[in-house]
Amino acid sequence: MVVQELSEINFCLRCGRRLSQEERYGRLRPVCLSCGWIFFADPKVAVAALIEKDGKVLLVRRTMNPNRGLWTLPAGFMDADEDPIKALERECLEETGLQVRVEKLVDVLYGQEHPRGAHIVIVYRAEILGGDLHAADDVDEARFFPRHDLPDLAFASTQKILLT
């Protein structure tokens, strides 16, 4: 698991003063000794779609690092004020051109796999309502694969969902 570099948090968001590393609530945290503000790192949350059709699973190929050129479920980050289901619908449309509807929760995974990655991934099973399959946004290919013939997968979380 990757841990956020708290040493990168140097200045108070309230008063602008330099922060100090102090023990607060059981761990070292950036603390402003001037105004008392404490930095608490919030987790990044992503949503992912498990979409199956004719016994095959929909995967997208990443155009960004890390793991550029490898395959994963259609997925992306939630905005802070966004409903997870709406985030999933948005991400699927952005990456695949498909309109989807969530059927059920598959799993909630924890563990940041790279420094810019999500800490929590919410995986939903979704069905296709409409649209035309095409790659867009931060993927350059989107297609269905039989589970017995998957391409190289980008993340352990994808492997866990598809191979267990």
C-alpha positions as protocol buffer text, in pm:
chain_id: "A"
residue {
  index: 1
  type: MET
  ca { x: 0 y: 0 z: 0 }
}
residue {
  index: 2
  type: VAL
  ca { x: 120 y: 351 z: -84 }
}
residue {
  index: 3
  type: VAL
  ca { x: 106 y: 609 z: 195 }
}
residue {
  index: 4
  type: GLN
  ca { x: 52 y: 978 z: 117 }
}
residue {
  index: 5
  type: GLU
  ca { x: 369 y: 1179 z: 167 }
}
residue {
  index: 6
  type: LEU
  ca { x: 265 y: 1407 z: 453 }
}
residue {
  index: 7
  type: SER
  ca { x: 602 y: 1582 z: 430 }
}
residue {
  index: 8
  type: GLU
  ca { x: 468 y: 1741 z: 108 }
}
residue {
  index: 9
  type: ILE
  ca { x: 208 y: 1930 z: 314 }
}
residue {
  index: 10
  type: ASN
  ca { x: 411 y: 2231 z: 426 }
}
residue {
  index: 11
  type: PHE
  ca { x: 179 y: 2526 z: 483 }
}
residue {
  index: 12
  type: CYS
  ca { x: -144 y: 2584 z: 670 }
}
residue {
  index: 13
  type: LEU
  ca { x: -451 y: 2620 z: 450 }
}
residue {
  index: 14
  type: ARG
  ca { x: -609 y: 2858 z: 703 }
}
residue {
  index: 15
  type: CYS
  ca { x: -332 y: 3103 z: 793 }
}
residue {
  index: 16
  type: GLY
  ca { x: -45 y: 3018 z: 557 }
}
residue {
  index: 17
  type: ARG
  ca { x: 212 y: 2948 z: 828 }
}
residue {
  index: 18
  type: ARG
  ca { x: 462 y: 2662 z: 804 }
}
residue {
  index: 19
  type: LEU
  ca { x: 334 y: 2334 z: 944 }
}
residue {
  index: 20
  type: SER
  ca { x: 507 y: 2114 z: 1196 }
}
residue {
  index: 21
  type: GLN
  ca { x: 491 y: 1734 z: 1219 }
}
residue {
  index: 22
  type: GLU
  ca { x: 323 y: 1662 z: 1553 }
}
residue {
  index: 23
  type: GLU
  ca { x: 158 y: 1357 z: 1703 }
}
residue {
  index: 24
  type: ARG
  ca { x: -217 y: 1403 z: 1699 }
}
residue {
  index: 25
  type: TYR
  ca { x: -483 y: 1134 z: 1730 }
}
residue {
  index: 26
  type: GLY
  ca { x: -234 y: 850 z: 1737 }
}
residue {
  index: 27
  type: ARG
  ca { x: -5 y: 942 z: 1446 }
}
residue {
  index: 28
  type: LEU
  ca { x: 221 y: 1213 z: 1309 }
}
residue {
  index: 29
  type: ARG
  ca { x: 23 y: 1477 z: 1124 }
}
residue {
  index: 30
  type: PRO
  ca { x: 98 y: 1820 z: 977 }
}
residue {
  index: 31
  type: VAL
  ca { x: -14 y: 2072 z: 1242 }
}
residue {
  index: 32
  type: CYS
  ca { x: -20 y: 2451 z: 1242 }
}
residue {
  index: 33
  type: LEU
  ca { x: 124 y: 2569 z: 1572 }
}
residue {
  index: 34
  type: SER
  ca { x: -12 y: 2920 z: 1504 }
}
residue {
  index: 35
  type: CYS
  ca { x: -385 y: 2854 z: 1455 }
}
residue {
  index: 36
  type: GLY
  ca { x: -416 y: 2486 z: 1559 }
}
residue {
  index: 37
  type: TRP
  ca { x: -532 y: 2351 z: 1220 }
}
residue {
  index: 38
  type: ILE
  ca { x: -452 y: 1981 z: 1166 }
}
residue {
  index: 39
  type: PHE
  ca { x: -420 y: 1823 z: 822 }
}
residue {
  index: 40
  type: PHE
  ca { x: -614 y: 1497 z: 787 }
}
residue {
  index: 41
  type: ALA
  ca { x: -549 y: 1314 z: 461 }
}
residue {
  index: 42
  type: ASP
  ca { x: -880 y: 1214 z: 302 }
}
residue {
  index: 43
  type: PRO
  ca { x: -897 y: 900 z: 91 }
}
residue {
  index: 44
  type: LYS
  ca { x: -940 y: 918 z: -285 }
}
residue {
  index: 45
  type: VAL
  ca { x: -1239 y: 716 z: -398 }
}
residue {
  index: 46
  type: ALA
  ca { x: -1292 y: 564 z: -742 }
}
residue {
  index: 47
  type: VAL
  ca { x: -1576 y: 368 z: -897 }
}
residue {
  index: 48
  type: ALA
  ca { x: -1543 y: 81 z: -1145 }
}
residue {
  index: 49
  type: ALA
  ca { x: -1795 y: -97 z: -1366 }
}
residue {
  index: 50
  type: LEU
  ca { x: -1819 y: -469 z: -1419 }
}
residue {
  index: 51
  type: ILE
  ca { x: -2012 y: -497 z: -1746 }
}
residue {
  index: 52
  type: GLU
  ca { x: -2067 y: -833 z: -1910 }
}
residue {
  index: 53
  type: LYS
  ca { x: -2228 y: -917 z: -2244 }
}
residue {
  index: 54
  type: ASP
  ca { x: -2253 y: -1255 z: -2413 }
}
residue {
  index: 55
  type: GLY
  ca { x: -2023 y: -1410 z: -2154 }
}
residue {
  index: 56
  type: LYS
  ca { x: -1752 y: -1147 z: -2206 }
}
residue {
  index: 57
  type: VAL
  ca { x: -1635 y: -862 z: -1982 }
}
residue {
  index: 58
  type: LEU
  ca { x: -1583 y: -502 z: -2095 }
}
residue {
  index: 59
  type: LEU
  ca { x: -1230 y: -369 z: -2048 }
}
residue {
  index: 60
  type: VAL
  ca { x: -1061 y: -45 z: -2149 }
}
residue {
  index: 61
  type: ARG
  ca { x: -694 y: 17 z: -2234 }
}
residue {
  index: 62
  type: ARG
  ca { x: -524 y: 298 z: -2042 }
}
residue {
  index: 63
  type: THR
  ca { x: -352 y: 587 z: -2218 }
}
residue {
  index: 64
  type: MET
  ca { x: -203 y: 729 z: -1899 }
}
residue {
  index: 65
  type: ASN
  ca { x: 65 y: 616 z: -1659 }
}
residue {
  index: 66
  type: PRO
  ca { x: 93 y: 423 z: -1449 }
}
residue {
  index: 67
  type: ASN
  ca { x: 30 y: 106 z: -1646 }
}
residue {
  index: 68
  type: ARG
  ca { x: -24 y: 276 z: -1980 }
}
residue {
  index: 69
  type: GLY
  ca { x: -126 y: 24 z: -2244 }
}
residue {
  index: 70
  type: LEU
  ca { x: -269 y: -223 z: -1992 }
}
residue {
  index: 71
  type: TRP
  ca { x: -635 y: -305 z: -1947 }
}
residue {
  index: 72
  type: THR
  ca { x: -880 y: -237 z: -1667 }
}
residue {
  index: 73
  type: LEU
  ca { x: -1249 y: -203 z: -1594 }
}
residue {
  index: 74
  type: PRO
  ca { x: -1410 y: 127 z: -1696 }
}
residue {
  index: 75
  type: ALA
  ca { x: -1341 y: 339 z: -1389 }
}
residue {
  index: 76
  type: GLY
  ca { x: -1255 y: 678 z: -1251 }
}
residue {
  index: 77
  type: PHE
  ca { x: -1246 y: 909 z: -954 }
}
residue {
  index: 78
  type: MET
  ca { x: -1554 y: 1042 z: -780 }
}
residue {
  index: 79
  type: ASP
  ca { x: -1587 y: 1412 z: -720 }
}
residue {
  index: 80
  type: ALA
  ca { x: -1631 y: 1508 z: -353 }
}
residue {
  index: 81
  type: ASP
  ca { x: -1997 y: 1603 z: -402 }
}
residue {
  index: 82
  type: GLU
  ca { x: -2086 y: 1319 z: -640 }
}
residue {
  index: 83
  type: ASP
  ca { x: -2307 y: 1017 z: -580 }
}
residue {
  index: 84
  type: PRO
  ca { x: -2105 y: 698 z: -650 }
}
residue {
  index: 85
  type: ILE
  ca { x: -2366 y: 563 z: -890 }
}
residue {
  index: 86
  type: LYS
  ca { x: -2377 y: 891 z: -1085 }
}
residue {
  index: 87
  type: ALA
  ca { x: -1996 y: 889 z: -1095 }
}
residue {
  index: 88
  type: LEU
  ca { x: -2000 y: 538 z: -1241 }
}
residue {
  index: 89
  type: GLU
  ca { x: -2256 y: 636 z: -1505 }
}
residue {
  index: 90
  type: ARG
  ca { x: -2046 y: 943 z: -1596 }
}
residue {
  index: 91
  type: GLU
  ca { x: -1718 y: 749 z: -1616 }
}
residue {
  index: 92
  type: CYS
  ca { x: -1868 y: 475 z: -1834 }
}
residue {
  index: 93
  type: LEU
  ca { x: -2012 y: 730 z: -2074 }
}
residue {
  index: 94
  type: GLU
  ca { x: -1684 y: 925 z: -2086 }
}
residue {
  index: 95
  type: GLU
  ca { x: -1462 y: 622 z: -2146 }
}
residue {
  index: 96
  type: THR
  ca { x: -1683 y: 388 z: -2349 }
}
residue {
  index: 97
  type: GLY
  ca { x: -1970 y: 588 z: -2497 }
}
residue {
  index: 98
  type: LEU
  ca { x: -2212 y: 355 z: -2319 }
}
residue {
  index: 99
  type: GLN
  ca { x: -2504 y: 456 z: -2100 }
}
residue {
  index: 100
  type: VAL
  ca { x: -2529 y: 213 z: -1810 }
}
residue {
  index: 101
  type: ARG
  ca { x: -2747 y: 136 z: -1511 }
}
residue {
  index: 102
  type: VAL
  ca { x: -2609 y: -5 z: -1188 }
}
residue {
  index: 103
  type: GLU
  ca { x: -2750 y: -347 z: -1101 }
}
residue {
  index: 104
  type: LYS
  ca { x: -2571 y: -417 z: -773 }
}
residue {
  index: 105
  type: LEU
  ca { x: -2263 y: -360 z: -562 }
}
residue {
  index: 106
  type: VAL
  ca { x: -1989 y: -615 z: -635 }
}
residue {
  index: 107
  type: ASP
  ca { x: -1717 y: -516 z: -386 }
}
residue {
  index: 108
  type: VAL
  ca { x: -1543 y: -232 z: -206 }
}
residue {
  index: 109
  type: LEU
  ca { x: -1165 y: -264 z: -231 }
}
residue {
  index: 110
  type: TYR
  ca { x: -906 y: -88 z: -19 }
}
residue {
  index: 111
  type: GLY
  ca { x: -539 y: -29 z: -93 }
}
residue {
  index: 112
  type: GLN
  ca { x: -373 y: 245 z: -294 }
}
residue {
  index: 113
  type: GLU
  ca { x: -175 y: 78 z: -575 }
}
residue {
  index: 114
  type: HIS
  ca { x: 22 y: 386 z: -688 }
}
residue {
  index: 115
  type: PRO
  ca { x: 76 y: 741 z: -556 }
}
residue {
  index: 116
  type: ARG
  ca { x: -197 y: 900 z: -771 }
}
residue {
  index: 117
  type: GLY
  ca { x: -438 y: 608 z: -732 }
}
residue {
  index: 118
  type: ALA
  ca { x: -753 y: 559 z: -532 }
}
residue {
  index: 119
  type: HIS
  ca { x: -745 y: 439 z: -174 }
}
residue {
  index: 120
  type: ILE
  ca { x: -1094 y: 291 z: -210 }
}
residue {
  index: 121
  type: VAL
  ca { x: -1252 y: 143 z: -524 }
}
residue {
  index: 122
  type: ILE
  ca { x: -1626 y: 79 z: -530 }
}
residue {
  index: 123
  type: VAL
  ca { x: -1709 y: -183 z: -794 }
}
residue {
  index: 124
  type: TYR
  ca { x: -2062 y: -211 z: -932 }
}
residue {
  index: 125
  type: ARG
  ca { x: -2213 y: -457 z: -1178 }
}
residue {
  index: 126
  type: ALA
  ca { x: -2380 y: -252 z: -1451 }
}
residue {
  index: 127
  type: GLU
  ca { x: -2593 y: -321 z: -1755 }
}
residue {
  index: 128
  type: ILE
  ca { x: -2581 y: -138 z: -2086 }
}
residue {
  index: 129
  type: LEU
  ca { x: -2884 y: 79 z: -2159 }
}
residue {
  index: 130
  type: GLY
  ca { x: -2763 y: 239 z: -2482 }
}
residue {
  index: 131
  type: GLY
  ca { x: -2488 y: 416 z: -2667 }
}
residue {
  index: 132
  type: ASP
  ca { x: -2223 y: 301 z: -2911 }
}
residue {
  index: 133
  type: LEU
  ca { x: -1908 y: 138 z: -2778 }
}
residue {
  index: 134
  type: HIS
  ca { x: -1603 y: 351 z: -2851 }
}
residue {
  index: 135
  type: ALA
  ca { x: -1290 y: 451 z: -2661 }
}
residue {
  index: 136
  type: ALA
  ca { x: -1266 y: 810 z: -2539 }
}
residue {
  index: 137
  type: ASP
  ca { x: -1130 y: 1029 z: -2260 }
}
residue {
  index: 138
  type: ASP
  ca { x: -825 y: 853 z: -2109 }
}
residue {
  index: 139
  type: VAL
  ca { x: -858 y: 518 z: -2289 }
}
residue {
  index: 140
  type: ASP
  ca { x: -767 y: 429 z: -2648 }
}
residue {
  index: 141
  type: GLU
  ca { x: -955 y: 102 z: -2684 }
}
residue {
  index: 142
  type: ALA
  ca { x: -1266 y: -52 z: -2532 }
}
residue {
  index: 143
  type: ARG
  ca { x: -1379 y: -407 z: -2603 }
}
residue {
  index: 144
  type: PHE
  ca { x: -1522 y: -724 z: -2460 }
}
residue {
  index: 145
  type: PHE
  ca { x: -1300 y: -1019 z: -2363 }
}
residue {
  index: 146
  type: PRO
  ca { x: -1384 y: -1374 z: -2258 }
}
residue {
  index: 147
  type: ARG
  ca { x: -1271 y: -1431 z: -1900 }
}
residue {
  index: 148
  type: HIS
  ca { x: -1052 y: -1722 z: -2011 }
}
residue {
  index: 149
  type: ASP
  ca { x: -859 y: -1494 z: -2252 }
}
residue {
  index: 150
  type: LEU
  ca { x: -800 y: -1164 z: -2073 }
}
residue {
  index: 151
  type: PRO
  ca { x: -528 y: -920 z: -2183 }
}
residue {
  index: 152
  type: ASP
  ca { x: -258 y: -790 z: -1945 }
}
residue {
  index: 153
  type: LEU
  ca { x: -442 y: -620 z: -1660 }
}
residue {
  index: 154
  type: ALA
  ca { x: -332 y: -288 z: -1512 }
}
residue {
  index: 155
  type: PHE
  ca { x: -420 y: -328 z: -1146 }
}
residue {
  index: 156
  type: ALA
  ca { x: -445 y: -587 z: -869 }
}
residue {
  index: 157
  type: SER
  ca { x: -798 y: -460 z: -798 }
}
residue {
  index: 158
  type: THR
  ca { x: -903 y: -547 z: -1155 }
}
residue {
  index: 159
  type: GLN
  ca { x: -742 y: -889 z: -1120 }
}
residue {
  index: 160
  type: LYS
  ca { x: -924 y: -948 z: -792 }
}
residue {
  index: 161
  type: ILE
  ca { x: -1263 y: -869 z: -945 }
}
residue {
  index: 162
  type: LEU
  ca { x: -1208 y: -1071 z: -1263 }
}
residue {
  index: 163
  type: LEU
  ca { x: -1002 y: -1365 z: -1142 }
}
residue {
  index: 164
  type: THR
  ca { x: -1157 y: -1456 z: -808 }
}
